[in-house]
Amino acid sequence: MIKFFLMVNKQGQTRLSRYYEHVEINKRTMLEAEVIKNCLSRSKDQCSFIEYKDFKLVYRQYAALFVVVGINETENEMAVYELIHNFVEVLDKYFSRVVSETLTLL
Protein backbone atom coordinates (compact mmCIF):
# COMPACT_ATOMS: atom_id res chain seq x y z
CA MET A 1 0.00 0.00 0.00
CA ILE A 2 1.23 3.50 -0.80
CA LYS A 3 1.61 5.60 2.36
CA PHE A 4 2.64 8.91 0.79
CA PHE A 5 3.79 10.55 -2.44
CA LEU A 6 6.25 13.45 -2.55
CA MET A 7 7.72 15.63 -5.27
CA VAL A 8 10.80 17.52 -4.09
CA ASN A 9 13.33 19.80 -5.78
CA LYS A 10 17.11 19.56 -5.32
CA GLN A 11 17.03 22.31 -2.69
CA GLY A 12 14.90 20.03 -0.52
CA GLN A 13 11.68 21.99 -0.92
CA THR A 14 8.51 19.92 -1.12
CA ARG A 15 6.52 20.81 -4.23
CA LEU A 16 3.76 18.25 -3.85
CA SER A 17 2.78 15.95 -1.02
CA ARG A 18 -0.08 13.52 -0.74
CA TYR A 19 -0.63 11.26 2.27
CA TYR A 20 -2.85 8.20 2.17
CA GLU A 21 -2.76 7.69 5.94
CA HIS A 22 -3.42 10.30 8.58
CA VAL A 23 -0.20 11.96 9.74
CA GLU A 24 -0.20 15.07 11.92
CA ILE A 25 1.16 18.24 10.32
CA ASN A 26 4.19 18.57 12.61
CA LYS A 27 5.09 14.90 12.04
CA ARG A 28 4.72 15.38 8.27
CA THR A 29 7.30 18.14 8.34
CA MET A 30 9.79 15.99 10.25
CA LEU A 31 9.08 12.95 8.07
CA GLU A 32 9.53 14.92 4.84
CA ALA A 33 12.79 16.44 6.07
CA GLU A 34 14.24 13.02 6.94
CA VAL A 35 13.02 11.39 3.73
CA ILE A 36 14.39 14.20 1.58
CA LYS A 37 17.73 14.10 3.37
CA ASN A 38 17.99 10.34 2.79
CA CYS A 39 17.18 10.58 -0.92
CA LEU A 40 19.24 13.68 -1.75
CA SER A 41 22.34 12.29 -0.04
CA ARG A 42 22.48 9.23 -2.30
CA SER A 43 24.51 9.11 -5.51
CA LYS A 44 23.06 8.19 -8.90
CA ASP A 45 24.92 4.87 -8.75
CA GLN A 46 23.04 3.73 -5.64
CA CYS A 47 19.80 1.79 -5.62
CA SER A 48 16.54 3.77 -5.68
CA PHE A 49 15.01 1.72 -2.86
CA ILE A 50 15.64 2.59 0.78
CA GLU A 51 14.37 0.83 3.89
CA TYR A 52 13.28 3.56 6.30
CA LYS A 53 11.64 2.93 9.69
CA ASP A 54 8.65 0.63 9.14
CA PHE A 55 8.30 1.24 5.39
CA LYS A 56 10.30 1.51 2.18
CA LEU A 57 11.11 4.55 0.07
CA VAL A 58 11.12 4.29 -3.70
CA TYR A 59 12.44 7.35 -5.46
CA ARG A 60 13.40 8.51 -8.91
CA GLN A 61 15.26 11.64 -9.99
CA TYR A 62 14.35 13.71 -13.04
CA ALA A 63 16.75 16.65 -13.53
CA ALA A 64 16.18 18.80 -10.44
CA LEU A 65 13.03 16.93 -9.39
CA PHE A 66 12.84 13.94 -7.04
CA VAL A 67 9.68 11.84 -6.84
CA VAL A 68 9.52 9.80 -3.62
CA VAL A 69 6.90 7.22 -2.71
CA GLY A 70 6.61 5.65 0.73
CA ILE A 71 5.24 2.10 0.64
CA ASN A 72 4.69 -0.74 3.08
CA GLU A 73 6.90 -3.83 3.03
CA THR A 74 4.50 -5.98 0.99
CA GLU A 75 4.37 -3.63 -2.01
CA ASN A 76 6.39 -4.40 -5.16
CA GLU A 77 9.23 -1.86 -5.42
CA MET A 78 9.70 -2.27 -9.18
CA ALA A 79 6.01 -1.69 -9.84
CA VAL A 80 6.12 1.54 -7.83
CA TYR A 81 9.35 2.57 -9.60
CA GLU A 82 7.56 2.17 -12.95
CA LEU A 83 4.47 3.97 -11.57
CA ILE A 84 6.65 6.99 -10.81
CA HIS A 85 7.96 7.05 -14.37
CA ASN A 86 4.46 6.75 -15.84
CA PHE A 87 3.20 9.53 -13.56
CA VAL A 88 5.99 11.86 -14.68
CA GLU A 89 5.33 11.04 -18.35
CA VAL A 90 1.65 11.93 -17.90
CA LEU A 91 2.58 15.22 -16.21
CA ASP A 92 4.99 15.99 -19.01
CA LYS A 93 2.39 15.34 -21.71
CA TYR A 94 -0.34 17.27 -19.92
CA PHE A 95 1.68 20.31 -18.86
CA SER A 96 4.46 20.01 -21.46
CA ARG A 97 8.07 20.52 -20.51
CA VAL A 98 7.70 19.36 -16.91
CA VAL A 99 10.93 17.41 -17.19
CA SER A 100 11.08 16.83 -20.93
CA GLU A 101 14.86 17.22 -21.13
CA THR A 102 15.32 14.39 -18.67
CA LEU A 103 12.73 12.10 -20.21
CA THR A 104 14.48 12.23 -23.57
CA LEU A 105 17.73 11.16 -21.88
CA LEU A 106 16.12 8.06 -20.38
Secondary structure as the mmCIF struct_conf table of DSSP 4:
data_model
#
loop_
_struct_conf.conf_type_id
_struct_conf.id
_struct_conf.beg_label_comp_id
_struct_conf.beg_label_asym_id
_struct_conf.beg_label_seq_id
_struct_conf.end_label_comp_id
_struct_conf.end_label_asym_id
_struct_conf.end_label_seq_id
STRN STRN1 ILE A 2 ASN A 9
TURN_TY1_P TURN_TY1_P1 LYS A 10 GLN A 11
BEND BEND1 GLY A 12 GLY A 12
STRN STRN2 THR A 14 TYR A 19
BEND BEND2 TYR A 20 GLU A 21
HELX_RH_AL_P HELX_RH_AL_P1 ILE A 25 LEU A 40
TURN_TY1_P TURN_TY1_P2 SER A 41 SER A 41
BEND BEND3 ARG A 42 ARG A 42
TURN_TY1_P TURN_TY1_P3 LYS A 44 ASP A 45
BEND BEND4 GLN A 46 GLN A 46
BEND BEND5 SER A 48 SER A 48
STRN STRN3 PHE A 49 TYR A 52
TURN_TY1_P TURN_TY1_P4 LYS A 53 ASP A 54
STRN STRN4 PHE A 55 TYR A 62
TURN_TY1_P TURN_TY1_P5 ALA A 63 ALA A 64
STRN STRN5 LEU A 65 ILE A 71
TURN_TY1_P TURN_TY1_P6 GLU A 73 THR A 74
BEND BEND6 GLU A 75 GLU A 75
HELX_RH_AL_P HELX_RH_AL_P2 GLU A 77 PHE A 95
BEND BEND7 SER A 96 VAL A 99
HELX_RH_AL_P HELX_RH_AL_P3 SER A 100 LEU A 105
#
